[in-house]
């Protein structure tokens, strides 16, 4: 049985603040990048990020971000989603 290879590619997201994130090489079908920027009570910042296979999947994480903010006592946070676009290596 022949093994089917999937093309590996680089994916790039540009966030509203201009931050650019590139992932890859990957053959996974990611379409969106998400990021949580949490402001802690002590003034420090934590960043959590990941990628999803659809916009709907990424949007579902917004509820998890709200729960995380409550559980961890974040002073404030931003939940952002950006589309991933294929870019040359």
PDB file with one MODEL, atoms N, CA, C and O in Angstrom:
MODEL        1
ATOM      1  N   UNK A   1       0.842  -1.170   0.000  1.00  0.00           N
ATOM      2  CA  UNK A   1       0.000   0.000   0.000  1.00  0.00           C
ATOM      3  C   UNK A   1       0.892   1.240   0.000  1.00  0.00           C
ATOM      4  O   UNK A   1       1.752   1.387   0.868  1.00  0.00           O
ATOM      5  N   UNK A   2       0.695   2.107  -0.945  1.00  0.00           N
ATOM      6  CA  UNK A   2       1.501   3.323  -1.055  1.00  0.00           C
ATOM      7  C   UNK A   2       1.093   4.329   0.012  1.00  0.00           C
ATOM      8  O   UNK A   2      -0.087   4.521   0.305  1.00  0.00           O
ATOM      9  N   UNK A   3       2.097   4.954   0.571  1.00  0.00           N
ATOM     10  CA  UNK A   3       1.832   5.960   1.585  1.00  0.00           C
ATOM     11  C   UNK A   3       1.549   7.294   0.924  1.00  0.00           C
ATOM     12  O   UNK A   3       2.318   7.751   0.078  1.00  0.00           O
ATOM     13  N   UNK A   4       0.459   7.911   1.303  1.00  0.00           N
ATOM     14  CA  UNK A   4       0.080   9.190   0.726  1.00  0.00           C
ATOM     15  C   UNK A   4       0.760  10.307   1.502  1.00  0.00           C
ATOM     16  O   UNK A   4       0.582  10.416   2.715  1.00  0.00           O
ATOM     17  N   UNK A   5       1.528  11.127   0.823  1.00  0.00           N
ATOM     18  CA  UNK A   5       2.199  12.216   1.529  1.00  0.00           C
ATOM     19  C   UNK A   5       1.375  13.494   1.396  1.00  0.00           C
ATOM     20  O   UNK A   5       0.754  13.757   0.367  1.00  0.00           O
ATOM     21  N   UNK A   6       1.392  14.257   2.448  1.00  0.00           N
ATOM     22  CA  UNK A   6       0.719  15.551   2.425  1.00  0.00           C
ATOM     23  C   UNK A   6       1.784  16.626   2.329  1.00  0.00           C
ATOM     24  O   UNK A   6       2.839  16.539   2.958  1.00  0.00           O
ATOM     25  N   UNK A   7       1.497  17.619   1.549  1.00  0.00           N
ATOM     26  CA  UNK A   7       2.445  18.707   1.336  1.00  0.00           C
ATOM     27  C   UNK A   7       2.648  19.484   2.636  1.00  0.00           C
ATOM     28  O   UNK A   7       1.688  19.898   3.285  1.00  0.00           O
ATOM     29  N   UNK A   8       3.893  19.671   2.996  1.00  0.00           N
ATOM     30  CA  UNK A   8       4.222  20.478   4.162  1.00  0.00           C
ATOM     31  C   UNK A   8       4.304  21.936   3.725  1.00  0.00           C
ATOM     32  O   UNK A   8       4.804  22.249   2.645  1.00  0.00           O
ATOM     33  N   UNK A   9       3.808  22.814   4.579  1.00  0.00           N
ATOM     34  CA  UNK A   9       3.768  24.236   4.238  1.00  0.00           C
ATOM     35  C   UNK A   9       3.958  25.072   5.485  1.00  0.00           C
ATOM     36  O   UNK A   9       3.850  24.575   6.606  1.00  0.00           O
ATOM     37  N   UNK A  10       4.240  26.339   5.279  1.00  0.00           N
ATOM     38  CA  UNK A  10       4.338  27.304   6.372  1.00  0.00           C
ATOM     39  C   UNK A  10       3.060  28.136   6.383  1.00  0.00           C
ATOM     40  O   UNK A  10       2.534  28.496   5.330  1.00  0.00           O
ATOM     41  N   UNK A  11       2.567  28.439   7.588  1.00  0.00           N
ATOM     42  CA  UNK A  11       1.355  29.233   7.748  1.00  0.00           C
ATOM     43  C   UNK A  11       1.674  30.442   8.620  1.00  0.00           C
ATOM     44  O   UNK A  11       2.362  30.325   9.634  1.00  0.00           O
ATOM     45  N   UNK A  12       1.170  31.601   8.215  1.00  0.00           N
ATOM     46  CA  UNK A  12       1.463  32.835   8.932  1.00  0.00           C
ATOM     47  C   UNK A  12       0.186  33.565   9.284  1.00  0.00           C
ATOM     48  O   UNK A  12      -0.738  33.661   8.476  1.00  0.00           O
ATOM     49  N   UNK A  13       0.146  34.083  10.516  1.00  0.00           N
ATOM     50  CA  UNK A  13      -0.963  34.916  10.986  1.00  0.00           C
ATOM     51  C   UNK A  13      -0.402  36.269  11.390  1.00  0.00           C
ATOM     52  O   UNK A  13       0.678  36.351  11.974  1.00  0.00           O
ATOM     53  N   UNK A  14      -1.140  37.333  11.077  1.00  0.00           N
ATOM     54  CA  UNK A  14      -0.770  38.674  11.510  1.00  0.00           C
ATOM     55  C   UNK A  14      -1.860  39.169  12.453  1.00  0.00           C
ATOM     56  O   UNK A  14      -3.025  39.294  12.073  1.00  0.00           O
ATOM     57  N   UNK A  15      -1.459  39.448  13.684  1.00  0.00           N
ATOM     58  CA  UNK A  15      -2.409  39.877  14.705  1.00  0.00           C
ATOM     59  C   UNK A  15      -2.702  41.375  14.570  1.00  0.00           C
ATOM     60  O   UNK A  15      -1.941  42.101  13.931  1.00  0.00           O
ATOM     61  N   UNK A  16      -3.809  41.838  15.173  1.00  0.00           N
ATOM     62  CA  UNK A  16      -4.180  43.257  15.058  1.00  0.00           C
ATOM     63  C   UNK A  16      -3.098  44.232  15.521  1.00  0.00           C
ATOM     64  O   UNK A  16      -3.029  45.354  15.017  1.00  0.00           O
ATOM     65  N   UNK A  17      -2.251  43.824  16.473  1.00  0.00           N
ATOM     66  CA  UNK A  17      -1.188  44.710  16.958  1.00  0.00           C
ATOM     67  C   UNK A  17       0.078  44.631  16.119  1.00  0.00           C
ATOM     68  O   UNK A  17       1.087  45.249  16.456  1.00  0.00           O
ATOM     69  N   UNK A  18       0.030  43.864  15.014  1.00  0.00           N
ATOM     70  CA  UNK A  18       1.176  43.757  14.119  1.00  0.00           C
ATOM     71  C   UNK A  18       2.074  42.561  14.374  1.00  0.00           C
ATOM     72  O   UNK A  18       2.970  42.285  13.577  1.00  0.00           O
ATOM     73  N   UNK A  19       1.853  41.844  15.471  1.00  0.00           N
ATOM     74  CA  UNK A  19       2.647  40.643  15.773  1.00  0.00           C
ATOM     75  C   UNK A  19       2.407  39.602  14.677  1.00  0.00           C
ATOM     76  O   UNK A  19       1.264  39.346  14.297  1.00  0.00           O
ATOM     77  N   UNK A  20       3.485  39.008  14.175  1.00  0.00           N
ATOM     78  CA  UNK A  20       3.390  38.002  13.121  1.00  0.00           C
ATOM     79  C   UNK A  20       3.862  36.667  13.683  1.00  0.00           C
ATOM     80  O   UNK A  20       4.949  36.573  14.253  1.00  0.00           O
ATOM     81  N   UNK A  21       3.039  35.640  13.519  1.00  0.00           N
ATOM     82  CA  UNK A  21       3.375  34.287  13.987  1.00  0.00           C
ATOM     83  C   UNK A  21       3.385  33.362  12.778  1.00  0.00           C
ATOM     84  O   UNK A  21       2.414  33.305  12.024  1.00  0.00           O
ATOM     85  N   UNK A  22       4.492  32.635  12.594  1.00  0.00           N
ATOM     86  CA  UNK A  22       4.595  31.648  11.522  1.00  0.00           C
ATOM     87  C   UNK A  22       4.773  30.279  12.145  1.00  0.00           C
ATOM     88  O   UNK A  22       5.591  30.098  13.046  1.00  0.00           O
ATOM     89  N   UNK A  23       4.003  29.315  11.662  1.00  0.00           N
ATOM     90  CA  UNK A  23       4.131  27.935  12.112  1.00  0.00           C
ATOM     91  C   UNK A  23       4.482  27.061  10.922  1.00  0.00           C
ATOM     92  O   UNK A  23       4.111  27.353   9.785  1.00  0.00           O
ATOM     93  N   UNK A  24       5.204  25.982  11.201  1.00  0.00           N
ATOM     94  CA  UNK A  24       5.524  25.060  10.133  1.00  0.00           C
ATOM     95  C   UNK A  24       6.987  24.688  10.143  1.00  0.00           C
ATOM     96  O   UNK A  24       7.776  25.228  10.918  1.00  0.00           O
ATOM     97  N   UNK A  25       7.336  23.774   9.287  1.00  0.00           N
ATOM     98  CA  UNK A  25       6.475  23.201   8.251  1.00  0.00           C
ATOM     99  C   UNK A  25       5.440  22.250   8.865  1.00  0.00           C
ATOM    100  O   UNK A  25       5.733  21.517   9.810  1.00  0.00           O
ATOM    101  N   UNK A  26       4.252  22.278   8.317  1.00  0.00           N
ATOM    102  CA  UNK A  26       3.171  21.425   8.788  1.00  0.00           C
ATOM    103  C   UNK A  26       2.309  20.963   7.620  1.00  0.00           C
ATOM    104  O   UNK A  26       2.165  21.661   6.617  1.00  0.00           O
ATOM    105  N   UNK A  27       1.754  19.800   7.772  1.00  0.00           N
ATOM    106  CA  UNK A  27       0.788  19.291   6.804  1.00  0.00           C
ATOM    107  C   UNK A  27      -0.612  19.318   7.415  1.00  0.00           C
ATOM    108  O   UNK A  27      -1.589  18.944   6.766  1.00  0.00           O
ATOM    109  N   UNK A  28      -0.700  19.764   8.672  1.00  0.00           N
ATOM    110  CA  UNK A  28      -1.998  19.827   9.348  1.00  0.00           C
ATOM    111  C   UNK A  28      -2.878  20.900   8.728  1.00  0.00           C
ATOM    112  O   UNK A  28      -2.375  21.914   8.244  1.00  0.00           O
ATOM    113  N   UNK A  29      -4.190  20.685   8.740  1.00  0.00           N
ATOM    114  CA  UNK A  29      -5.120  21.607   8.072  1.00  0.00           C
ATOM    115  C   UNK A  29      -5.540  22.801   8.936  1.00  0.00           C
ATOM    116  O   UNK A  29      -6.733  23.084   9.043  1.00  0.00           O
ATOM    117  N   UNK A  30      -4.596  23.499   9.547  1.00  0.00           N
ATOM    118  CA  UNK A  30      -4.932  24.651  10.370  1.00  0.00           C
ATOM    119  C   UNK A  30      -5.382  25.813   9.494  1.00  0.00           C
ATOM    120  O   UNK A  30      -4.845  26.025   8.407  1.00  0.00           O
ATOM    121  N   UNK A  31      -6.374  26.567   9.974  1.00  0.00           N
ATOM    122  CA  UNK A  31      -6.870  27.729   9.233  1.00  0.00           C
ATOM    123  C   UNK A  31      -6.791  29.020  10.043  1.00  0.00           C
ATOM    124  O   UNK A  31      -6.784  30.111   9.472  1.00  0.00           O
ATOM    125  N   UNK A  32      -6.729  28.902  11.388  1.00  0.00           N
ATOM    126  CA  UNK A  32      -6.740  30.093  12.237  1.00  0.00           C
ATOM    127  C   UNK A  32      -5.777  29.944  13.417  1.00  0.00           C
ATOM    128  O   UNK A  32      -5.529  28.845  13.912  1.00  0.00           O
ATOM    129  N   UNK A  33      -5.256  31.071  13.839  1.00  0.00           N
ATOM    130  CA  UNK A  33      -4.363  31.176  14.987  1.00  0.00           C
ATOM    131  C   UNK A  33      -5.108  31.973  16.049  1.00  0.00           C
ATOM    132  O   UNK A  33      -5.762  32.967  15.735  1.00  0.00           O
ATOM    133  N   UNK A  34      -5.015  31.547  17.295  1.00  0.00           N
ATOM    134  CA  UNK A  34      -5.651  32.296  18.383  1.00  0.00           C
ATOM    135  C   UNK A  34      -4.604  32.632  19.434  1.00  0.00           C
ATOM    136  O   UNK A  34      -3.590  31.949  19.579  1.00  0.00           O
ATOM    137  N   UNK A  35      -4.883  33.705  20.161  1.00  0.00           N
ATOM    138  CA  UNK A  35      -3.953  34.161  21.189  1.00  0.00           C
ATOM    139  C   UNK A  35      -4.738  34.807  22.325  1.00  0.00           C
ATOM    140  O   UNK A  35      -5.686  35.560  22.098  1.00  0.00           O
ATOM    141  N   UNK A  36      -4.324  34.495  23.550  1.00  0.00           N
ATOM    142  CA  UNK A  36      -4.865  35.149  24.742  1.00  0.00           C
ATOM    143  C   UNK A  36      -3.708  35.913  25.371  1.00  0.00           C
ATOM    144  O   UNK A  36      -2.672  35.328  25.687  1.00  0.00           O
ATOM    145  N   UNK A  37      -3.882  37.209  25.551  1.00  0.00           N
ATOM    146  CA  UNK A  37      -2.899  38.033  26.238  1.00  0.00           C
ATOM    147  C   UNK A  37      -3.542  38.415  27.570  1.00  0.00           C
ATOM    148  O   UNK A  37      -4.469  39.224  27.616  1.00  0.00           O
ATOM    149  N   UNK A  38      -3.037  37.825  28.646  1.00  0.00           N
ATOM    150  CA  UNK A  38      -3.616  38.019  29.975  1.00  0.00           C
ATOM    151  C   UNK A  38      -2.775  38.970  30.805  1.00  0.00           C
ATOM    152  O   UNK A  38      -1.555  38.832  30.885  1.00  0.00           O
ATOM    153  N   UNK A  39      -3.443  39.939  31.423  1.00  0.00           N
ATOM    154  CA  UNK A  39      -2.766  40.866  32.324  1.00  0.00           C
ATOM    155  C   UNK A  39      -3.008  40.377  33.748  1.00  0.00           C
ATOM    156  O   UNK A  39      -4.151  40.253  34.187  1.00  0.00           O
ATOM    157  N   UNK A  40      -1.931  40.104  34.455  1.00  0.00           N
ATOM    158  CA  UNK A  40      -2.025  39.590  35.806  1.00  0.00           C
ATOM    159  C   UNK A  40      -2.149  40.722  36.821  1.00  0.00           C
ATOM    160  O   UNK A  40      -1.847  41.875  36.513  1.00  0.00           O
ATOM    161  N   UNK A  41      -2.588  40.392  38.016  1.00  0.00           N
ATOM    162  CA  UNK A  41      -2.745  41.390  39.076  1.00  0.00           C
ATOM    163  C   UNK A  41      -1.440  42.104  39.396  1.00  0.00           C
ATOM    164  O   UNK A  41      -1.458  43.278  39.767  1.00  0.00           O
ATOM    165  N   UNK A  42      -0.303  41.417  39.258  1.00  0.00           N
ATOM    166  CA  UNK A  42       0.994  42.023  39.582  1.00  0.00           C
ATOM    167  C   UNK A  42       1.564  42.860  38.436  1.00  0.00           C
ATOM    168  O   UNK A  42       2.699  43.329  38.513  1.00  0.00           O
ATOM    169  N   UNK A  43       0.775  43.046  37.369  1.00  0.00           N
ATOM    170  CA  UNK A  43       1.216  43.867  36.242  1.00  0.00           C
ATOM    171  C   UNK A  43       1.937  43.099  35.149  1.00  0.00           C
ATOM    172  O   UNK A  43       2.194  43.648  34.078  1.00  0.00           O
ATOM    173  N   UNK A  44       2.266  41.846  35.400  1.00  0.00           N
ATOM    174  CA  UNK A  44       2.944  41.036  34.382  1.00  0.00           C
ATOM    175  C   UNK A  44       1.921  40.563  33.344  1.00  0.00           C
ATOM    176  O   UNK A  44       0.710  40.678  33.538  1.00  0.00           O
ATOM    177  N   UNK A  45       2.441  40.035  32.248  1.00  0.00           N
ATOM    178  CA  UNK A  45       1.603  39.558  31.160  1.00  0.00           C
ATOM    179  C   UNK A  45       1.940  38.108  30.858  1.00  0.00           C
ATOM    180  O   UNK A  45       3.108  37.719  30.865  1.00  0.00           O
ATOM    181  N   UNK A  46       0.910  37.307  30.594  1.00  0.00           N
ATOM    182  CA  UNK A  46       1.089  35.929  30.122  1.00  0.00           C
ATOM    183  C   UNK A  46       0.413  35.817  28.766  1.00  0.00           C
ATOM    184  O   UNK A  46      -0.629  36.425  28.526  1.00  0.00           O
ATOM    185  N   UNK A  47       1.022  35.029  27.881  1.00  0.00           N
ATOM    186  CA  UNK A  47       0.453  34.823  26.549  1.00  0.00           C
ATOM    187  C   UNK A  47       0.239  33.332  26.337  1.00  0.00           C
ATOM    188  O   UNK A  47       1.135  32.523  26.581  1.00  0.00           O
ATOM    189  N   UNK A  48      -0.953  32.978  25.880  1.00  0.00           N
ATOM    190  CA  UNK A  48      -1.308  31.606  25.525  1.00  0.00           C
ATOM    191  C   UNK A  48      -1.715  31.638  24.064  1.00  0.00           C
ATOM    192  O   UNK A  48      -2.372  32.582  23.626  1.00  0.00           O
ATOM    193  N   UNK A  49      -1.335  30.624  23.307  1.00  0.00           N
ATOM    194  CA  UNK A  49      -1.672  30.631  21.886  1.00  0.00           C
ATOM    195  C   UNK A  49      -1.851  29.212  21.361  1.00  0.00           C
ATOM    196  O   UNK A  49      -1.476  28.232  22.004  1.00  0.00           O
ATOM    197  N   UNK A  50      -2.433  29.139  20.184  1.00  0.00           N
ATOM    198  CA  UNK A  50      -2.604  27.854  19.526  1.00  0.00           C
ATOM    199  C   UNK A  50      -3.187  28.063  18.144  1.00  0.00           C
ATOM    200  O   UNK A  50      -3.331  29.195  17.683  1.00  0.00           O
ATOM    201  N   UNK A  51      -3.519  26.976  17.491  1.00  0.00           N
ATOM    202  CA  UNK A  51      -4.110  27.054  16.162  1.00  0.00           C
ATOM    203  C   UNK A  51      -5.275  26.096  16.084  1.00  0.00           C
ATOM    204  O   UNK A  51      -5.368  25.136  16.850  1.00  0.00           O
ATOM    205  N   UNK A  52      -6.164  26.373  15.142  1.00  0.00           N
ATOM    206  CA  UNK A  52      -7.396  25.598  15.016  1.00  0.00           C
ATOM    207  C   UNK A  52      -7.663  25.287  13.554  1.00  0.00           C
ATOM    208  O   UNK A  52      -7.135  25.940  12.654  1.00  0.00           O
ATOM    209  N   UNK A  53      -8.493  24.279  13.338  1.00  0.00           N
ATOM    210  CA  UNK A  53      -8.822  23.848  11.980  1.00  0.00           C
ATOM    211  C   UNK A  53      -9.965  24.607  11.343  1.00  0.00           C
ATOM    212  O   UNK A  53     -10.283  24.385  10.175  1.00  0.00           O
ATOM    213  N   UNK A  54     -10.594  25.513  12.105  1.00  0.00           N
ATOM    214  CA  UNK A  54     -11.675  26.330  11.548  1.00  0.00           C
ATOM    215  C   UNK A  54     -11.891  27.554  12.431  1.00  0.00           C
ATOM    216  O   UNK A  54     -11.464  27.589  13.585  1.00  0.00           O
ATOM    217  N   UNK A  55     -12.554  28.544  11.875  1.00  0.00           N
ATOM    218  CA  UNK A  55     -12.876  29.732  12.648  1.00  0.00           C
ATOM    219  C   UNK A  55     -13.825  29.370  13.787  1.00  0.00           C
ATOM    220  O   UNK A  55     -13.685  29.881  14.898  1.00  0.00           O
ATOM    221  N   UNK A  56     -14.780  28.499  13.520  1.00  0.00           N
ATOM    222  CA  UNK A  56     -15.730  28.082  14.558  1.00  0.00           C
ATOM    223  C   UNK A  56     -15.006  27.405  15.723  1.00  0.00           C
ATOM    224  O   UNK A  56     -15.325  27.654  16.885  1.00  0.00           O
ATOM    225  N   UNK A  57     -14.044  26.560  15.410  1.00  0.00           N
ATOM    226  CA  UNK A  57     -13.263  25.882  16.453  1.00  0.00           C
ATOM    227  C   UNK A  57     -12.490  26.899  17.295  1.00  0.00           C
ATOM    228  O   UNK A  57     -12.433  26.776  18.519  1.00  0.00           O
ATOM    229  N   UNK A  58     -11.903  27.889  16.653  1.00  0.00           N
ATOM    230  CA  UNK A  58     -11.158  28.923  17.376  1.00  0.00           C
ATOM    231  C   UNK A  58     -12.094  29.755  18.247  1.00  0.00           C
ATOM    232  O   UNK A  58     -11.751  30.085  19.382  1.00  0.00           O
ATOM    233  N   UNK A  59     -13.265  30.094  17.729  1.00  0.00           N
ATOM    234  CA  UNK A  59     -14.226  30.904  18.497  1.00  0.00           C
ATOM    235  C   UNK A  59     -14.708  30.185  19.750  1.00  0.00           C
ATOM    236  O   UNK A  59     -15.006  30.834  20.752  1.00  0.00           O
ATOM    237  N   UNK A  60     -14.790  28.868  19.715  1.00  0.00           N
ATOM    238  CA  UNK A  60     -15.232  28.101  20.880  1.00  0.00           C
ATOM    239  C   UNK A  60     -14.288  28.282  22.060  1.00  0.00           C
ATOM    240  O   UNK A  60     -14.690  28.094  23.208  1.00  0.00           O
ATOM    241  N   UNK A  61     -13.042  28.645  21.792  1.00  0.00           N
ATOM    242  CA  UNK A  61     -12.060  28.825  22.854  1.00  0.00           C
ATOM    243  C   UNK A  61     -12.274  30.108  23.649  1.00  0.00           C
ATOM    244  O   UNK A  61     -11.683  30.288  24.714  1.00  0.00           O
ATOM    245  N   UNK A  62     -13.114  30.994  23.135  1.00  0.00           N
ATOM    246  CA  UNK A  62     -13.396  32.245  23.847  1.00  0.00           C
ATOM    247  C   UNK A  62     -14.010  31.945  25.219  1.00  0.00           C
ATOM    248  O   UNK A  62     -13.670  32.599  26.205  1.00  0.00           O
ATOM    249  N   UNK A  63     -14.906  30.964  25.286  1.00  0.00           N
ATOM    250  CA  UNK A  63     -15.510  30.591  26.571  1.00  0.00           C
ATOM    251  C   UNK A  63     -14.449  30.052  27.526  1.00  0.00           C
ATOM    252  O   UNK A  63     -14.488  30.335  28.724  1.00  0.00           O
ATOM    253  N   UNK A  64     -13.510  29.283  27.005  1.00  0.00           N
ATOM    254  CA  UNK A  64     -12.425  28.761  27.836  1.00  0.00           C
ATOM    255  C   UNK A  64     -11.559  29.907  28.362  1.00  0.00           C
ATOM    256  O   UNK A  64     -11.064  29.848  29.488  1.00  0.00           O
ATOM    257  N   UNK A  65     -11.379  30.944  27.549  1.00  0.00           N
ATOM    258  CA  UNK A  65     -10.602  32.105  27.984  1.00  0.00           C
ATOM    259  C   UNK A  65     -11.313  32.813  29.136  1.00  0.00           C
ATOM    260  O   UNK A  65     -10.671  33.236  30.098  1.00  0.00           O
ATOM    261  N   UNK A  66     -12.628  32.941  29.040  1.00  0.00           N
ATOM    262  CA  UNK A  66     -13.394  33.579  30.118  1.00  0.00           C
ATOM    263  C   UNK A  66     -13.259  32.780  31.408  1.00  0.00           C
ATOM    264  O   UNK A  66     -13.087  33.345  32.488  1.00  0.00           O
ATOM    265  N   UNK A  67     -13.339  31.468  31.282  1.00  0.00           N
ATOM    266  CA  UNK A  67     -13.198  30.594  32.458  1.00  0.00           C
ATOM    267  C   UNK A  67     -11.782  30.696  33.032  1.00  0.00           C
ATOM    268  O   UNK A  67     -11.602  30.751  34.249  1.00  0.00           O
ATOM    269  N   UNK A  68     -10.790  30.719  32.157  1.00  0.00           N
ATOM    270  CA  UNK A  68      -9.399  30.857  32.594  1.00  0.00           C
ATOM    271  C   UNK A  68      -9.169  32.161  33.341  1.00  0.00           C
ATOM    272  O   UNK A  68      -8.455  32.197  34.343  1.00  0.00           O
ATOM    273  N   UNK A  69      -9.782  33.235  32.845  1.00  0.00           N
ATOM    274  CA  UNK A  69      -9.642  34.534  33.500  1.00  0.00           C
ATOM    275  C   UNK A  69     -10.222  34.488  34.906  1.00  0.00           C
ATOM    276  O   UNK A  69      -9.642  35.027  35.848  1.00  0.00           O
ATOM    277  N   UNK A  70     -11.360  33.844  35.035  1.00  0.00           N
ATOM    278  CA  UNK A  70     -12.002  33.743  36.340  1.00  0.00           C
ATOM    279  C   UNK A  70     -11.182  32.871  37.290  1.00  0.00           C
ATOM    280  O   UNK A  70     -10.943  33.247  38.437  1.00  0.00           O
ATOM    281  N   UNK A  71     -10.755  31.704  36.805  1.00  0.00           N
ATOM    282  CA  UNK A  71     -10.024  30.760  37.652  1.00  0.00           C
ATOM    283  C   UNK A  71      -8.644  31.278  38.065  1.00  0.00           C
ATOM    284  O   UNK A  71      -8.207  31.054  39.194  1.00  0.00           O
ATOM    285  N   UNK A  72      -7.971  31.956  37.168  1.00  0.00           N
ATOM    286  CA  UNK A  72      -6.597  32.397  37.432  1.00  0.00           C
ATOM    287  C   UNK A  72      -6.513  33.805  38.006  1.00  0.00           C
ATOM    288  O   UNK A  72      -5.434  34.260  38.387  1.00  0.00           O
ATOM    289  N   UNK A  73      -7.649  34.496  38.068  1.00  0.00           N
ATOM    290  CA  UNK A  73      -7.663  35.836  38.641  1.00  0.00           C
ATOM    291  C   UNK A  73      -6.987  36.889  37.783  1.00  0.00           C
ATOM    292  O   UNK A  73      -6.367  37.815  38.306  1.00  0.00           O
ATOM    293  N   UNK A  74      -7.102  36.753  36.452  1.00  0.00           N
ATOM    294  CA  UNK A  74      -6.506  37.750  35.576  1.00  0.00           C
ATOM    295  C   UNK A  74      -7.198  39.092  35.787  1.00  0.00           C
ATOM    296  O   UNK A  74      -8.416  39.153  35.960  1.00  0.00           O
ATOM    297  N   UNK A  75      -6.421  40.150  35.770  1.00  0.00           N
ATOM    298  CA  UNK A  75      -6.963  41.502  35.875  1.00  0.00           C
ATOM    299  C   UNK A  75      -7.745  41.845  34.610  1.00  0.00           C
ATOM    300  O   UNK A  75      -8.817  42.447  34.673  1.00  0.00           O
ATOM    301  N   UNK A  76      -7.196  41.454  33.463  1.00  0.00           N
ATOM    302  CA  UNK A  76      -7.832  41.695  32.165  1.00  0.00           C
ATOM    303  C   UNK A  76      -7.209  40.736  31.158  1.00  0.00           C
ATOM    304  O   UNK A  76      -6.156  40.158  31.426  1.00  0.00           O
ATOM    305  N   UNK A  77      -7.844  40.561  30.005  1.00  0.00           N
ATOM    306  CA  UNK A  77      -7.270  39.733  28.945  1.00  0.00           C
ATOM    307  C   UNK A  77      -7.873  40.116  27.599  1.00  0.00           C
ATOM    308  O   UNK A  77      -8.954  40.700  27.520  1.00  0.00           O
ATOM    309  N   UNK A  78      -7.143  39.771  26.547  1.00  0.00           N
ATOM    310  CA  UNK A  78      -7.626  39.929  25.168  1.00  0.00           C
ATOM    311  C   UNK A  78      -7.589  38.564  24.514  1.00  0.00           C
ATOM    312  O   UNK A  78      -6.591  37.851  24.612  1.00  0.00           O
ATOM    313  N   UNK A  79      -8.665  38.198  23.851  1.00  0.00           N
ATOM    314  CA  UNK A  79      -8.719  36.964  23.075  1.00  0.00           C
ATOM    315  C   UNK A  79      -8.808  37.379  21.621  1.00  0.00           C
ATOM    316  O   UNK A  79      -9.736  38.086  21.228  1.00  0.00           O
ATOM    317  N   UNK A  80      -7.841  36.940  20.816  1.00  0.00           N
ATOM    318  CA  UNK A  80      -7.761  37.368  19.417  1.00  0.00           C
ATOM    319  C   UNK A  80      -7.626  36.162  18.498  1.00  0.00           C
ATOM    320  O   UNK A  80      -7.028  35.147  18.855  1.00  0.00           O
ATOM    321  N   UNK A  81      -8.192  36.300  17.319  1.00  0.00           N
ATOM    322  CA  UNK A  81      -8.118  35.249  16.297  1.00  0.00           C
ATOM    323  C   UNK A  81      -7.663  35.900  14.998  1.00  0.00           C
ATOM    324  O   UNK A  81      -8.111  36.992  14.649  1.00  0.00           O
ATOM    325  N   UNK A  82      -6.767  35.220  14.286  1.00  0.00           N
ATOM    326  CA  UNK A  82      -6.326  35.694  12.972  1.00  0.00           C
ATOM    327  C   UNK A  82      -6.305  34.506  12.010  1.00  0.00           C
ATOM    328  O   UNK A  82      -6.009  33.377  12.401  1.00  0.00           O
ATOM    329  N   UNK A  83      -6.617  34.779  10.775  1.00  0.00           N
ATOM    330  CA  UNK A  83      -6.580  33.745   9.745  1.00  0.00           C
ATOM    331  C   UNK A  83      -5.129  33.402   9.417  1.00  0.00           C
ATOM    332  O   UNK A  83      -4.271  34.283   9.349  1.00  0.00           O
ATOM    333  N   UNK A  84      -4.870  32.126   9.217  1.00  0.00           N
ATOM    334  CA  UNK A  84      -3.542  31.674   8.778  1.00  0.00           C
ATOM    335  C   UNK A  84      -3.510  31.654   7.265  1.00  0.00           C
ATOM    336  O   UNK A  84      -4.444  31.168   6.628  1.00  0.00           O
ATOM    337  N   UNK A  85      -2.445  32.176   6.687  1.00  0.00           N
ATOM    338  CA  UNK A  85      -2.266  32.150   5.232  1.00  0.00           C
ATOM    339  C   UNK A  85      -0.982  31.409   4.907  1.00  0.00           C
ATOM    340  O   UNK A  85       0.003  31.510   5.638  1.00  0.00           O
ATOM    341  N   UNK A  86      -0.992  30.674   3.822  1.00  0.00           N
ATOM    342  CA  UNK A  86       0.196  29.926   3.426  1.00  0.00           C
ATOM    343  C   UNK A  86       1.255  30.900   2.932  1.00  0.00           C
ATOM    344  O   UNK A  86       0.966  31.801   2.145  1.00  0.00           O
ATOM    345  N   UNK A  87       2.481  30.710   3.401  1.00  0.00           N
ATOM    346  CA  UNK A  87       3.583  31.571   3.015  1.00  0.00           C
ATOM    347  C   UNK A  87       4.754  30.725   2.548  1.00  0.00           C
ATOM    348  O   UNK A  87       4.884  29.568   2.948  1.00  0.00           O
ATOM    349  N   UNK A  88       5.614  31.295   1.700  1.00  0.00           N
ATOM    350  CA  UNK A  88       6.776  30.525   1.238  1.00  0.00           C
ATOM    351  C   UNK A  88       7.744  30.251   2.380  1.00  0.00           C
ATOM    352  O   UNK A  88       7.811  31.004   3.351  1.00  0.00           O
ATOM    353  N   UNK A  89       8.486  29.171   2.248  1.00  0.00           N
ATOM    354  CA  UNK A  89       9.439  28.752   3.295  1.00  0.00           C
ATOM    355  C   UNK A  89      10.524  29.762   3.518  1.00  0.00           C
ATOM    356  O   UNK A  89      11.397  29.555   4.361  1.00  0.00           O
TER     357      UNK A  89
ENDMDL
END
